[in-house]
Amino acid sequence: ETNRERKHVKHTVIFFIFLVSNIGGSLLPVGDPPLFLGYLKGVPFLWTLQLWPVWLTCTLLLLVAYVLLDRHFYRQEDPSAIRLDETTLEPLRLQGKVNFLLLAGVVLAVGLLVPGKPLPGTTWVIPDHLREGVQLALCGLSMLLTPRQVRSDNQFNFTAIGEVACLFIGIFITMQVPIELLHMKGAALGLSSPAHFFWATGSLSSFLDNAPTYVVFFETAKTLPLVPGVDVLTLADGGRIAVPLLKAIALGSVFMGANTYIGNGPNFLVKSIAESRGVKMPSFFGYMAWSGAILIPTFILVTLLFFR
C-alpha cells in the first residue's frame, strides 16, 4: 500500500518471500512446517531457538542487500512517483489488535496441547484433536471479533489460499515416489557432515516442498552412528540424533524453501496476493534467477561459517 505510487516494487515482494515466508520462520515449530514435523517427532518445542545465530546472520545479510537494491530502484522511479511518495502521507495505524492475543493462543495451543500427554502442571491428559479444535476456534473468534472493514480495507479473501491448496495437492500426490525412494535409499547417499545435510535437504526442499523432505533426512540422520564429542539430542521417543546434523537439516529445509515458488506454500501465496494487487511478479525461472543470485551466495557463506 505504501509503495503503490512506485513502478519498481517486485523486489520488495521477493525479499518478503525470502525473509518472512521462509528464513523468518526458523525459530519456532509454528514458524515453518518442517520444524513442526520435527516437534511432532520428538524435538523439544523451544529447541529451535538455538538456531538464532544463523537466522540472524541471514536476516542481516538479506536486509542489507534489500536496502541497497531498493535505493537503486528508487532512483529509477519517475519524478512524479517520487513526489507522490513523499507528499502522500498517512499515519501508521494498527487495527484488529485482538488478533495478537489470538495468535498467542495458537502458539500456546501448539506448544502445550500435545495429544496423549498431560497438560503442563496437571495430570489431565490431552485428548486427540483438541489442539486442532482450539486452533479452529481461535480462527472463528478472529472472524467474529475483527471488524469487517479491516478485512475489506486489506482486500482479504480466500482466493490465494485456494490456488495454493490446489497446487500443493498436486505436488504432494506426485512427490510420493521420490520421497519413498529417499526413504529406501537415503542412508546410501553417503551423507555424513552437517554441510552435506544442509545442501541435500535444502536442494530437495527447493522443489519437493520442505516438510516431507525434512522428515526423510531427519530419519536418515537418526540412523548414522554417533560421533564421540558431538552434542546429541535425545528425542521424546527415546531416539537420538546428532545436534549439528539436526541443525543443518532444520535450516536447510527452512532456508532453501525460498529458492523456488513451490519450495514452501507461503511463497506461492505471497506471489498470488501480490499479483492480485497489480504487481508483475517474475516467472518461475525468473524468480529462481533472483534466488540464485542472492540466496545461494548467502547459503554458501552460512555453510562456511556454521557447517564446516
KEZAFI-787072 format. One line per 2 residues: number of its first residue (from 1); their letters; for each residue y, x, z of N, C-alpha, C. Coordinates in Angstrom, 1 decimal. Example, Ala and Ser with C-alpha at 12.3 -4.5 7.8 and 13.67 -1.06 7.14 Angstrom:
REM KEZAFI-787072
1 = as = -5.7/13.2/7.8/-4.5/12.3/7.8/-3.3/13.2/7.8; -2.2/12.8/7.1/-1.1/13.7/7.1/0.0/12.9/7.9
***
This chain:
REM KEZAFI-787072
1 = et = -1.2/0.8/0.0/0.0/0.0/0.0/1.3/0.9/0.0; 1.3/1.9/0.8/2.5/2.7/0.9/2.7/3.6/-0.3
3 = nr = 1.6/3.7/-1.2/1.7/4.5/-2.4/1.8/3.7/-3.6; 2.1/2.4/-3.5/2.0/1.5/-4.6/3.0/1.8/-5.7
5 = er = 4.1/2.5/-5.4/5.1/2.9/-6.4/4.6/4.1/-7.2; 3.6/4.8/-6.7/3.3/6.1/-7.4/2.2/5.9/-8.5
7 = kh = 2.2/6.8/-9.4/1.3/6.8/-10.5/0.0/7.6/-10.2; 0.2/8.7/-9.5/-0.9/9.6/-9.2/-1.4/9.4/-7.8
9 = vk = -2.5/8.5/-7.7/-2.9/8.2/-6.4/-4.5/8.3/-6.2; -5.2/8.6/-7.3/-6.6/8.6/-7.2/-7.1/9.7/-6.3
11 = ht = -6.4/10.8/-6.3/-6.8/11.9/-5.4/-6.8/11.5/-3.9; -6.0/10.6/-3.6/-5.9/10.1/-2.2/-7.2/9.4/-1.9
13 = vi = -7.7/8.5/-2.8/-8.9/7.8/-2.6/-10.1/8.7/-2.6; -10.1/9.7/-3.4/-11.2/10.7/-3.5/-11.3/11.4/-2.2
15 = ff = -10.2/11.9/-1.7/-10.3/12.6/-0.4/-10.6/11.6/0.8; -10.2/10.4/0.6/-10.6/9.4/1.6/-12.2/9.3/1.7
17 = if = -12.8/9.3/0.5/-14.2/9.3/0.4/-14.8/10.5/1.1; -14.3/11.7/0.7/-14.8/12.9/1.3/-14.7/12.9/2.9
19 = lv = -13.5/12.5/3.4/-13.2/12.7/4.8/-13.6/11.5/5.7; -13.4/10.3/5.2/-13.6/9.2/6.1/-15.0/8.6/5.9
21 = sn = -15.4/8.4/4.6/-16.7/7.8/4.3/-17.8/8.7/4.6; -17.6/10.0/4.7/-18.7/11.0/4.9/-18.5/11.9/6.1
23 = ig = -17.7/13.0/5.9/-17.6/14.0/6.9/-17.1/13.5/8.2; -16.2/12.5/8.2/-15.7/12.0/9.4/-16.7/11.3/10.3
25 = gs = -17.8/10.9/9.7/-18.9/10.2/10.4/-19.9/11.0/11.1; -19.7/12.3/11.3/-20.8/13.2/11.7/-20.9/13.4/13.2
27 = ll = -20.1/12.7/14.0/-20.1/13.0/15.4/-20.9/12.0/16.3; -21.2/10.8/15.7/-22.0/9.8/16.5/-23.0/9.1/15.6
29 = pv = -24.1/8.6/16.1/-25.0/7.9/15.2/-24.5/6.7/14.5; -23.4/6.1/15.1/-22.8/4.9/14.4/-21.9/5.4/13.3
31 = gd = -21.7/6.7/13.1/-20.7/7.2/12.1/-21.4/7.2/10.7; -22.7/7.4/10.6/-23.3/7.6/9.3/-24.8/7.2/9.5
33 = pp = -25.4/6.5/8.5/-26.8/6.0/8.6/-27.8/7.1/8.9; -27.7/8.3/8.4/-28.8/9.3/8.7/-28.8/9.6/10.2
35 = lf = -27.6/9.7/10.8/-27.6/10.0/12.2/-28.2/8.9/13.1; -28.0/7.7/12.6/-28.5/6.5/13.3/-30.1/6.6/13.2
37 = lg = -30.6/6.9/12.1/-32.0/7.1/12.0/-32.6/8.2/12.9; -31.8/9.3/13.0/-32.2/10.3/13.9/-32.2/9.8/15.3
39 = yl = -31.2/9.0/15.7/-31.2/8.4/17.0/-32.4/7.5/17.3; -32.8/6.7/16.2/-34.0/5.9/16.4/-35.3/6.7/16.5
41 = kg = -35.2/7.9/16.0/-36.4/8.8/16.1/-36.4/9.7/17.3; -35.5/9.5/18.2/-35.5/10.1/19.5/-34.4/11.2/19.8
43 = vp = -33.5/11.4/18.8/-32.4/12.3/19.1/-31.4/11.6/20.0; -31.0/12.2/21.1/-30.1/11.5/22.1/-28.8/11.1/21.4
45 = fl = -28.3/10.0/21.9/-27.1/9.3/21.3/-25.9/10.3/21.2; -25.7/11.0/22.2/-24.5/11.9/22.2/-24.8/13.3/21.7
47 = wt = -26.0/13.6/21.3/-26.3/14.9/20.8/-25.4/15.4/19.6; -25.1/14.4/18.7/-24.4/14.8/17.5/-22.9/15.3/17.8
49 = lq = -22.5/15.1/19.1/-21.1/15.6/19.4/-21.1/17.2/19.3; -22.3/17.8/19.4/-22.4/19.2/19.2/-22.0/19.7/17.8
51 = lw = -21.9/18.8/16.9/-21.6/19.2/15.5/-20.1/19.3/15.3; -19.3/19.2/16.4/-17.8/19.2/16.2/-17.3/20.4/15.6
53 = pv = -17.8/21.7/15.8/-17.2/22.8/15.2/-17.2/22.8/13.7; -18.4/22.3/13.1/-18.5/22.3/11.7/-17.6/21.1/11.1
55 = wl = -17.7/20.0/11.8/-16.9/18.8/11.5/-15.4/19.2/11.4; -14.9/19.9/12.4/-13.5/20.3/12.5/-13.1/21.3/11.4
57 = tc = -14.0/22.2/11.1/-13.8/23.2/10.1/-13.6/22.5/8.7; -14.5/21.7/8.4/-14.5/21.0/7.1/-13.3/20.1/7.0
59 = tl = -13.0/19.4/8.1/-11.9/18.4/8.1/-10.6/19.2/7.9; -10.4/20.3/8.6/-9.1/21.0/8.4/-9.0/21.6/7.0
61 = ll = -10.1/22.2/6.5/-10.0/22.7/5.1/-9.7/21.7/4.1; -10.3/20.5/4.2/-10.1/19.4/3.2/-8.7/18.8/3.4
63 = lv = -8.2/18.7/4.6/-6.8/18.2/4.8/-5.8/19.1/4.2; -6.0/20.5/4.4/-5.1/21.4/3.7/-5.1/21.3/2.2
65 = ay = -6.3/21.2/1.7/-6.5/21.0/0.2/-5.8/19.7/-0.3; -5.9/18.6/0.5/-5.3/17.4/0.1/-3.8/17.5/0.1
67 = vl = -3.2/18.1/1.2/-1.8/18.2/1.3/-1.2/19.0/0.1; -1.9/20.1/-0.3/-1.4/20.9/-1.4/-1.5/20.1/-2.7
69 = ld = -2.6/19.4/-2.9/-2.8/18.6/-4.1/-1.7/17.5/-4.2; -1.5/16.8/-3.0/-0.6/15.7/-3.0/0.8/16.1/-3.3
71 = rh = 1.2/17.3/-2.8/2.5/17.8/-3.1/2.6/18.1/-4.6; 1.6/18.6/-5.2/1.6/18.9/-6.6/1.8/17.6/-7.4
73 = fy = 1.0/16.6/-7.1/1.1/15.3/-7.9/2.4/14.6/-7.6; 2.9/14.7/-6.4/4.1/14.1/-6.0/5.3/14.6/-6.9
75 = rq = 5.2/15.9/-7.2/6.3/16.4/-8.1/6.2/15.9/-9.5; 5.0/15.4/-9.9/4.9/14.9/-11.2/5.2/13.4/-11.4
77 = ed = 5.6/12.8/-10.3/5.9/11.4/-10.4/7.3/11.2/-11.1; 7.4/10.0/-11.7/8.7/9.7/-12.3/9.8/9.6/-11.2
79 = ps = 11.0/10.0/-11.5/12.1/10.0/-10.5/12.3/8.6/-9.9; 12.1/7.6/-10.8/12.3/6.2/-10.3/11.3/5.8/-9.3
81 = ai = 10.0/6.3/-9.4/9.0/6.0/-8.5/9.3/6.7/-7.1; 9.8/8.0/-7.2/10.1/8.7/-6.0/11.2/8.0/-5.3
83 = rl = 12.2/7.5/-6.0/13.4/6.8/-5.4/12.8/5.5/-4.6; 12.0/4.8/-5.3/11.4/3.6/-4.7/10.6/4.0/-3.4
85 = de = 9.8/5.1/-3.5/9.0/5.5/-2.4/9.9/5.9/-1.2; 11.0/6.5/-1.5/11.9/6.9/-0.4/12.8/5.8/0.1
87 = tt = 13.1/4.8/-0.7/14.0/3.8/-0.2/13.4/2.5/0.2; 12.2/2.2/-0.3/11.5/1.0/0.1/10.7/1.3/1.4
89 = le = 11.3/1.1/2.5/10.7/1.5/3.8/10.3/0.3/4.6; 9.2/0.3/5.2/8.7/-0.8/6.0/8.1/-0.2/7.3
91 = pl = 8.5/-0.6/8.5/8.0/0.0/9.7/6.5/-0.2/9.8; 5.8/0.7/10.4/4.4/0.6/10.6/4.1/-0.4/11.6
93 = rl = 3.1/-1.3/11.4/2.7/-2.3/12.3/1.2/-2.3/12.4; 0.7/-2.7/13.6/-0.7/-2.8/13.8/-1.0/-4.2/14.2
95 = qg = -1.8/-4.9/13.4/-2.2/-6.3/13.7/-3.7/-6.3/13.8; -4.2/-7.4/14.5/-5.6/-7.5/14.7/-6.2/-6.5/15.7
97 = kv = -5.4/-6.2/16.7/-5.7/-5.1/17.7/-7.0/-5.5/18.4; -7.3/-6.8/18.5/-8.5/-7.1/19.3/-9.8/-6.5/18.7
99 = nf = -9.7/-6.1/17.4/-10.9/-5.6/16.7/-11.3/-4.2/17.3; -10.3/-3.5/17.9/-10.7/-2.2/18.5/-11.6/-2.5/19.7
101 = ll = -11.4/-3.5/20.5/-12.4/-3.9/21.5/-13.7/-4.3/20.9; -13.7/-5.0/19.9/-15.0/-5.4/19.2/-15.7/-4.2/18.7
103 = la = -15.0/-3.3/18.1/-15.6/-2.1/17.6/-16.2/-1.3/18.7; -15.5/-1.2/19.9/-16.1/-0.5/21.0/-17.4/-1.2/21.5
105 = gv = -17.4/-2.5/21.4/-18.6/-3.3/21.7/-19.8/-2.9/20.8; -19.5/-2.7/19.5/-20.5/-2.3/18.6/-21.1/-1.0/19.0
107 = vl = -20.2/0.0/19.3/-20.7/1.3/19.7/-21.5/1.2/20.9; -21.1/0.5/21.9/-21.8/0.3/23.2/-23.2/-0.4/22.9
109 = av = -23.2/-1.4/22.0/-24.4/-2.1/21.7/-25.5/-1.1/21.1; -25.0/-0.2/20.2/-25.9/0.7/19.6/-26.4/1.7/20.7
111 = gl = -25.5/2.2/21.5/-25.9/3.2/22.4/-26.7/2.8/23.6; -26.5/1.5/24.1/-27.1/1.1/25.3/-28.2/0.1/25.1
113 = lv = -28.2/-0.7/24.1/-29.2/-1.7/23.9/-30.4/-1.2/23.1; -31.2/-0.4/23.6/-32.3/0.2/22.9/-33.6/-0.7/23.2
115 = pg = -34.1/-1.3/22.2/-35.3/-2.2/22.4/-36.4/-1.5/23.1; -37.0/-2.2/24.0/-38.2/-1.6/24.8/-37.8/-0.7/25.9
117 = kp = -36.5/-0.5/26.1/-36.1/0.4/27.2/-35.2/-0.4/28.2; -35.1/0.0/29.4/-34.3/-0.7/30.4/-32.8/-0.5/30.1
119 = lp = -32.0/-1.5/30.4/-30.6/-1.3/30.3/-30.2/-0.3/31.4; -29.4/0.7/31.0/-29.0/1.7/31.9/-28.5/1.1/33.3
121 = gt = -29.0/1.6/34.3/-28.6/1.2/35.7/-29.4/0.0/36.2; -30.3/-0.6/35.3/-31.0/-1.8/35.8/-32.5/-1.5/35.4
123 = tw = -33.3/-2.5/35.8/-34.7/-2.5/35.4/-35.0/-3.5/34.3; -34.0/-4.2/33.8/-34.2/-5.2/32.8/-34.5/-4.5/31.4
125 = vi = -35.6/-4.8/30.8/-36.0/-4.2/29.5/-35.3/-4.9/28.4; -34.7/-4.2/27.5/-34.0/-4.8/26.3/-35.1/-5.4/25.4
127 = pd = -35.0/-6.7/25.0/-35.9/-7.3/24.1/-35.6/-6.8/22.6; -36.6/-7.0/21.8/-36.3/-6.7/20.4/-35.2/-7.5/19.8
129 = hl = -34.5/-6.9/18.9/-33.4/-7.6/18.1/-32.2/-8.0/18.9; -32.2/-7.7/20.2/-30.9/-8.1/20.9/-29.8/-7.3/20.4
131 = re = -30.0/-6.0/20.2/-28.9/-5.1/19.7/-28.3/-5.7/18.4; -29.1/-6.1/17.5/-28.6/-6.6/16.2/-27.9/-7.9/16.4
133 = gv = -28.5/-8.8/17.3/-27.8/-10.0/17.6/-26.5/-9.9/18.2; -26.3/-8.9/19.1/-25.0/-8.7/19.7/-24.0/-8.2/18.7
135 = ql = -24.4/-7.3/17.8/-23.5/-6.9/16.7/-23.1/-8.0/15.8; -24.0/-8.9/15.5/-23.6/-10.0/14.6/-22.7/-11.0/15.4
137 = al = -22.9/-11.1/16.7/-22.0/-11.9/17.5/-20.6/-11.4/17.5; -20.5/-10.0/17.6/-19.2/-9.4/17.6/-18.5/-9.5/16.2
139 = cg = -19.3/-9.5/15.2/-18.7/-9.8/13.8/-18.2/-11.2/13.8; -18.9/-12.2/14.3/-18.4/-13.5/14.3/-17.2/-13.7/15.1
141 = ls = -17.1/-13.0/16.3/-15.9/-13.0/17.1/-14.7/-12.4/16.3; -14.9/-11.4/15.5/-13.9/-10.8/14.7/-13.3/-11.8/13.7
143 = ml = -14.2/-12.5/13.1/-13.8/-13.5/12.1/-13.0/-14.7/12.8; -13.4/-15.0/14.0/-12.7/-16.1/14.7/-11.3/-15.7/15.3
145 = lt = -11.3/-14.5/15.9/-10.1/-14.0/16.6/-9.0/-13.4/15.8; -9.4/-12.9/14.6/-8.4/-12.2/13.8/-7.7/-13.2/12.9
147 = pr = -6.3/-13.3/13.0/-5.6/-14.3/12.2/-5.9/-14.1/10.7; -6.1/-15.3/10.0/-6.5/-15.3/8.6/-5.4/-14.5/7.8
149 = qv = -4.2/-14.6/8.2/-3.1/-14.0/7.4/-3.3/-12.5/7.3; -3.9/-11.9/8.4/-4.1/-10.4/8.4/-5.1/-10.1/7.3
151 = rs = -6.2/-10.8/7.1/-7.1/-10.5/6.1/-6.6/-10.8/4.7; -5.8/-11.9/4.7/-5.1/-12.2/3.4/-4.2/-11.1/2.9
153 = dn = -3.4/-10.6/3.9/-2.4/-9.5/3.5/-3.2/-8.3/3.1; -4.4/-8.0/3.6/-5.2/-6.9/3.2/-6.1/-7.1/2.0
155 = qf = -6.0/-8.4/1.5/-6.8/-8.8/0.3/-8.3/-8.6/0.6; -8.6/-8.9/1.8/-10.0/-8.8/2.2/-10.9/-9.8/1.6
157 = nf = -12.1/-9.3/1.1/-13.1/-10.2/0.5/-14.4/-9.5/0.6; -15.5/-10.1/0.2/-16.8/-9.6/0.3/-17.4/-9.1/-1.1
159 = ta = -16.5/-9.1/-2.1/-16.9/-8.7/-3.5/-17.4/-7.3/-3.5; -16.7/-6.3/-2.9/-17.1/-4.9/-3.0/-18.4/-4.7/-2.3
161 = ig = -18.6/-5.3/-1.1/-19.9/-5.1/-0.4/-21.0/-5.7/-1.1; -20.8/-6.8/-1.8/-21.8/-7.4/-2.7/-22.2/-6.5/-3.8
163 = ev = -21.3/-5.8/-4.4/-21.6/-4.9/-5.5/-22.4/-3.7/-5.0; -22.0/-3.2/-3.8/-22.7/-2.1/-3.2/-24.2/-2.5/-2.8
165 = ac = -24.3/-3.7/-2.3/-25.7/-4.2/-1.9/-26.6/-4.3/-3.2; -26.1/-4.8/-4.3/-26.9/-4.9/-5.5/-27.2/-3.5/-6.0
167 = lf = -26.3/-2.6/-6.0/-26.5/-1.2/-6.5/-27.6/-0.5/-5.6; -27.5/-0.6/-4.3/-28.4/0.1/-3.4/-29.7/-0.5/-3.3
169 = ig = -29.9/-1.8/-3.5/-31.2/-2.4/-3.7/-32.0/-1.7/-4.8; -31.3/-1.5/-5.9/-32.0/-0.8/-7.0/-32.3/0.6/-6.6
171 = if = -31.3/1.3/-6.0/-31.6/2.7/-5.6/-32.8/2.8/-4.6; -32.8/2.0/-3.6/-33.9/2.0/-2.6/-35.2/1.7/-3.2
173 = it = -35.3/0.8/-4.2/-36.6/0.5/-4.8/-37.0/1.7/-5.7; -36.2/2.2/-6.5/-36.6/3.3/-7.4/-36.8/4.6/-6.7
175 = mq = -36.2/4.8/-5.5/-36.4/6.1/-4.9/-37.6/6.2/-4.1; -38.4/5.2/-4.0/-39.6/5.3/-3.2/-40.6/6.4/-3.6
177 = vp = -40.8/6.5/-5.0/-41.7/7.5/-5.5/-41.3/8.9/-5.1; -40.0/9.4/-5.4/-39.6/10.7/-5.0/-39.7/10.9/-3.5
179 = ie = -39.4/9.9/-2.7/-39.4/10.0/-1.2/-40.9/10.2/-0.8; -41.8/9.5/-1.3/-43.2/9.7/-1.0/-43.7/11.0/-1.4
181 = ll = -43.3/11.5/-2.5/-43.6/12.9/-2.9/-43.1/13.9/-1.9; -41.9/13.7/-1.5/-41.3/14.6/-0.5/-42.1/14.6/0.8
183 = hm = -42.5/13.4/1.2/-43.3/13.2/2.4/-44.6/14.0/2.3; -45.2/14.0/1.1/-46.5/14.7/1.0/-46.4/16.2/0.8
185 = kg = -45.3/16.6/0.1/-45.2/18.0/-0.3/-44.0/18.7/0.4; -43.3/18.0/1.3/-42.1/18.6/1.9/-42.4/19.9/2.6
187 = aa = -43.5/20.0/3.3/-43.9/21.2/4.0/-44.2/22.3/3.1; -44.5/22.1/1.9/-44.9/23.1/0.9/-43.7/23.7/0.1
189 = lg = -42.5/23.2/0.5/-41.3/23.6/-0.3/-40.9/25.0/0.2; -41.4/25.5/1.2/-41.0/26.9/1.7/-39.7/26.9/2.4
191 = ls = -39.3/25.8/3.0/-38.0/25.8/3.7/-38.3/26.4/5.1; -37.4/27.2/5.5/-37.6/27.8/6.9/-36.2/28.0/7.6
193 = sp = -35.2/28.4/6.9/-33.9/28.7/7.6/-33.0/27.5/7.6; -32.0/27.5/8.5/-31.0/26.4/8.5/-30.3/26.2/7.2
195 = ah = -30.0/27.3/6.5/-29.3/27.2/5.2/-30.2/26.5/4.2; -31.5/26.8/4.2/-32.5/26.1/3.3/-32.4/24.6/3.5
197 = ff = -32.5/24.2/4.8/-32.5/22.8/5.1/-31.1/22.1/4.8; -30.1/22.8/5.1/-28.7/22.3/4.8/-28.6/22.0/3.3
199 = wa = -29.0/22.9/2.4/-28.8/22.6/1.0/-29.9/21.7/0.4; -31.1/21.8/0.9/-32.2/20.9/0.4/-31.9/19.5/0.8
201 = tg = -31.5/19.3/2.0/-31.2/17.9/2.5/-30.0/17.4/1.7; -28.9/18.3/1.7/-27.7/17.9/1.0/-27.8/17.6/-0.5
203 = sl = -28.6/18.4/-1.2/-28.8/18.2/-2.6/-29.4/16.9/-2.9; -30.5/16.5/-2.2/-31.1/15.3/-2.4/-30.3/14.1/-1.9
205 = ss = -29.6/14.3/-0.8/-28.7/13.3/-0.3/-27.6/12.9/-1.3; -27.3/13.8/-2.2/-26.2/13.5/-3.1/-26.6/12.4/-4.1
207 = fl = -27.9/12.3/-4.3/-28.4/11.4/-5.4/-29.4/10.3/-4.9; -30.1/10.5/-3.8/-31.1/9.6/-3.4/-30.7/8.8/-2.1
209 = dn = -29.5/8.8/-1.7/-29.0/8.2/-0.5/-29.4/9.1/0.7; -28.5/9.3/1.6/-28.7/10.3/2.6/-29.6/9.9/3.7
211 = ap = -29.8/8.6/4.0/-30.5/8.2/5.2/-32.0/8.5/5.0; -32.7/8.0/4.0/-34.1/8.4/3.9/-34.4/9.9/3.7
213 = ty = -33.4/10.5/3.0/-33.6/12.0/2.8/-33.6/12.7/4.1; -32.7/12.3/5.0/-32.6/12.9/6.4/-34.0/12.7/7.1
215 = vv = -34.6/11.6/7.0/-35.9/11.3/7.7/-36.9/12.3/7.1; -37.0/12.4/5.8/-38.0/13.3/5.2/-37.9/14.7/5.7
217 = ff = -36.7/15.3/5.7/-36.6/16.7/6.1/-36.6/16.8/7.7; -36.3/15.8/8.4/-36.4/15.7/9.8/-37.9/15.9/10.2
219 = et = -38.8/15.1/9.5/-40.2/15.2/9.8/-40.7/16.5/9.3; -40.2/17.1/8.2/-40.7/18.4/7.8/-40.3/19.4/8.8
221 = ak = -39.1/19.4/9.3/-38.7/20.4/10.3/-39.6/20.3/11.6; -40.0/19.1/12.0/-40.8/19.0/13.2/-42.2/19.7/13.0
223 = tl = -42.6/19.8/11.8/-44.0/20.4/11.6/-43.9/22.0/11.6; -42.7/22.6/11.5/-42.6/24.0/11.5/-42.8/24.6/12.9
225 = pl = -43.5/25.8/12.9/-43.7/26.5/14.2/-42.3/26.8/14.8; -42.2/26.7/16.1/-41.0/27.0/16.9/-40.9/28.5/17.0
227 = vp = -39.7/29.1/16.8/-39.4/30.5/16.9/-39.0/30.8/18.3; -39.5/31.8/19.0/-39.1/32.2/20.3/-37.6/32.5/20.3
229 = gv = -36.9/32.1/21.3/-35.5/32.4/21.5/-34.6/31.4/20.8; -35.1/30.5/20.0/-34.3/29.5/19.3/-34.3/28.2/20.1
231 = dv = -33.1/27.6/20.2/-33.0/26.4/21.0/-33.8/25.3/20.4; -34.5/24.5/21.3/-35.4/23.4/20.9/-34.9/22.2/21.6
233 = lt = -34.9/21.1/20.8/-34.6/19.7/21.3/-35.9/18.9/21.5; -36.1/18.4/22.7/-37.3/17.6/22.9/-36.9/16.1/22.7
235 = la = -37.5/15.5/21.8/-37.2/14.1/21.4/-37.7/13.1/22.4; -37.2/11.9/22.2/-37.6/10.8/23.2/-39.1/10.5/23.1
237 = dg = -39.8/10.8/21.9/-41.2/10.5/21.8/-42.0/11.7/22.2; -41.4/12.8/22.7/-42.1/14.0/23.1/-42.2/15.1/22.0
239 = gr = -41.8/14.7/20.8/-41.8/15.7/19.7/-40.7/16.8/20.0; -40.8/17.9/19.3/-39.9/19.0/19.5/-39.4/19.4/18.1
241 = ia = -38.1/19.8/18.0/-37.6/20.3/16.8/-36.5/21.4/17.1; -36.5/22.4/16.2/-35.5/23.5/16.4/-34.1/23.0/16.2
243 = vp = -33.2/23.2/17.1/-31.9/22.7/17.1/-31.1/23.2/15.8; -31.2/24.5/15.4/-30.5/24.9/14.2/-30.9/24.1/13.0
245 = ll = -32.2/23.8/12.9/-32.7/23.1/11.7/-32.2/21.6/11.8; -32.2/21.0/13.0/-31.7/19.7/13.1/-30.2/19.6/12.8
247 = ka = -29.4/20.5/13.2/-28.0/20.6/12.9/-27.8/20.6/11.3; -28.6/21.5/10.7/-28.5/21.7/9.3/-28.8/20.4/8.5
249 = ia = -29.9/19.7/9.0/-30.3/18.5/8.3/-29.3/17.4/8.5; -28.8/17.3/9.7/-27.8/16.2/10.0/-26.5/16.5/9.2
251 = lg = -26.0/17.7/9.2/-24.8/17.9/8.4/-25.0/17.9/6.9; -26.1/18.4/6.5/-26.4/18.4/5.0/-26.4/17.0/4.5
253 = sv = -27.1/16.1/5.2/-27.2/14.7/4.8/-25.9/14.0/4.8; -25.1/14.2/5.9/-23.8/13.5/6.1/-22.8/14.1/5.1
255 = fm = -22.6/15.4/5.1/-21.6/16.0/4.3/-21.8/15.8/2.8; -23.0/16.1/2.4/-23.2/16.1/0.9/-23.5/14.7/0.3
257 = ga = -23.5/13.7/1.2/-23.5/12.4/0.7/-22.2/12.1/-0.1; -21.2/12.9/0.1/-19.9/12.8/-0.6/-19.9/13.3/-2.0
259 = nt = -21.0/14.0/-2.4/-21.0/14.7/-3.7/-21.0/13.8/-4.9; -21.5/12.5/-4.7/-21.5/11.6/-5.8/-21.2/10.2/-5.2
261 = yi = -20.9/9.3/-6.1/-20.6/7.9/-5.7/-21.8/7.2/-5.0; -23.1/7.6/-5.4/-24.3/7.0/-4.8/-24.9/7.8/-3.7
263 = gn = -24.3/8.8/-3.2/-24.8/9.6/-2.1/-24.7/8.9/-0.8; -23.8/7.9/-0.7/-23.6/7.1/0.5/-23.0/5.8/0.2
265 = gp = -23.4/4.7/0.8/-22.9/3.4/0.4/-21.4/3.2/0.4; -20.8/3.7/1.5/-19.3/3.6/1.5/-18.5/4.2/0.4
267 = nf = -19.1/5.2/-0.3/-18.4/5.9/-1.4/-18.2/4.8/-2.5; -19.2/4.1/-2.9/-19.0/3.1/-3.9/-18.2/2.0/-3.4
269 = lv = -18.3/1.6/-2.1/-17.5/0.6/-1.6/-16.0/0.9/-1.7; -15.6/2.1/-1.3/-14.2/2.5/-1.4/-13.7/2.5/-2.9
271 = ks = -14.6/3.0/-3.7/-14.3/3.0/-5.2/-14.0/1.6/-5.7; -14.8/0.7/-5.3/-14.7/-0.7/-5.8/-13.4/-1.3/-5.2
273 = ia = -13.1/-1.1/-4.0/-11.9/-1.6/-3.4/-10.7/-1.0/-4.0; -10.7/0.3/-4.3/-9.5/0.9/-4.9/-9.3/0.4/-6.3
275 = es = -10.4/0.2/-7.1/-10.2/-0.3/-8.4/-9.7/-1.7/-8.4; -10.1/-2.5/-7.4/-9.6/-3.9/-7.3/-8.1/-3.9/-7.1
277 = rg = -7.6/-2.8/-6.5/-6.1/-2.7/-6.3/-5.4/-2.0/-7.4; -6.1/-1.7/-8.5/-5.5/-1.2/-9.7/-5.5/0.3/-9.8
279 = vk = -6.3/1.0/-9.0/-6.4/2.5/-9.0/-7.5/2.8/-10.0; -7.2/3.6/-11.0/-8.1/4.0/-12.0/-8.9/5.2/-11.5
281 = mp = -10.1/4.9/-11.0/-10.9/6.0/-10.4/-11.7/6.8/-11.4; -12.1/8.0/-11.1/-12.9/8.8/-12.1/-14.3/8.1/-12.4
283 = sf = -14.8/8.5/-13.5/-16.2/8.1/-13.8/-17.2/8.8/-12.8; -18.5/8.4/-13.0/-19.5/9.0/-12.1/-19.4/10.6/-12.2
285 = fg = -19.4/11.1/-13.4/-19.4/12.5/-13.6/-18.0/13.1/-13.4; -17.0/12.3/-13.6/-15.6/12.7/-13.3/-15.4/13.0/-11.8
287 = ym = -16.0/12.1/-11.0/-16.0/12.2/-9.6/-16.7/13.5/-9.2; -17.9/13.7/-9.8/-18.7/14.9/-9.5/-17.9/16.2/-9.8
289 = aw = -17.0/16.2/-10.8/-16.2/17.3/-11.1/-15.2/17.6/-9.9; -14.7/16.5/-9.3/-13.8/16.7/-8.1/-14.6/17.3/-7.0
291 = sg = -15.8/16.7/-6.7/-16.6/17.1/-5.6/-17.1/18.5/-5.8; -17.5/18.8/-7.0/-17.9/20.2/-7.3/-16.9/21.2/-7.1
293 = ai = -15.6/20.9/-7.5/-14.5/21.9/-7.4/-14.0/22.0/-5.9; -14.1/21.0/-5.1/-13.5/21.0/-3.8/-14.6/21.1/-2.7
295 = li = -15.7/20.3/-2.8/-16.6/20.3/-1.7/-17.6/21.4/-1.7; -18.1/21.8/-2.9/-19.1/22.8/-3.0/-18.6/24.1/-2.4
297 = pt = -17.4/24.6/-2.8/-16.9/25.8/-2.1/-16.8/25.7/-0.6; -16.4/24.5/-0.2/-16.3/24.2/1.3/-17.6/24.4/1.9
299 = fi = -18.7/23.8/1.3/-20.0/23.9/1.9/-20.6/25.3/1.9; -20.3/26.0/0.8/-20.7/27.4/0.8/-20.1/28.2/2.0
301 = lv = -18.8/28.0/2.2/-18.2/28.6/3.4/-18.8/28.2/4.7; -19.1/26.9/4.8/-19.8/26.4/6.0/-21.1/27.1/6.2
303 = tl = -21.9/27.3/5.1/-23.1/28.0/5.2/-23.0/29.4/5.7; -22.0/30.1/5.2/-21.8/31.5/5.7/-21.3/31.6/7.1
305 = lf = -20.5/30.6/7.5/-20.0/30.6/8.9/-21.0/30.1/10.0; -21.8/29.1/9.6/-22.6/28.4/10.6/-24.2/28.4/10.4
307 = fr = -24.6/28.7/9.2/-26.1/28.5/8.9/-26.7/29.8/8.3; -26.2/30.9/8.6/-26.8/32.2/8.1/-28.1/32.5/8.9
***
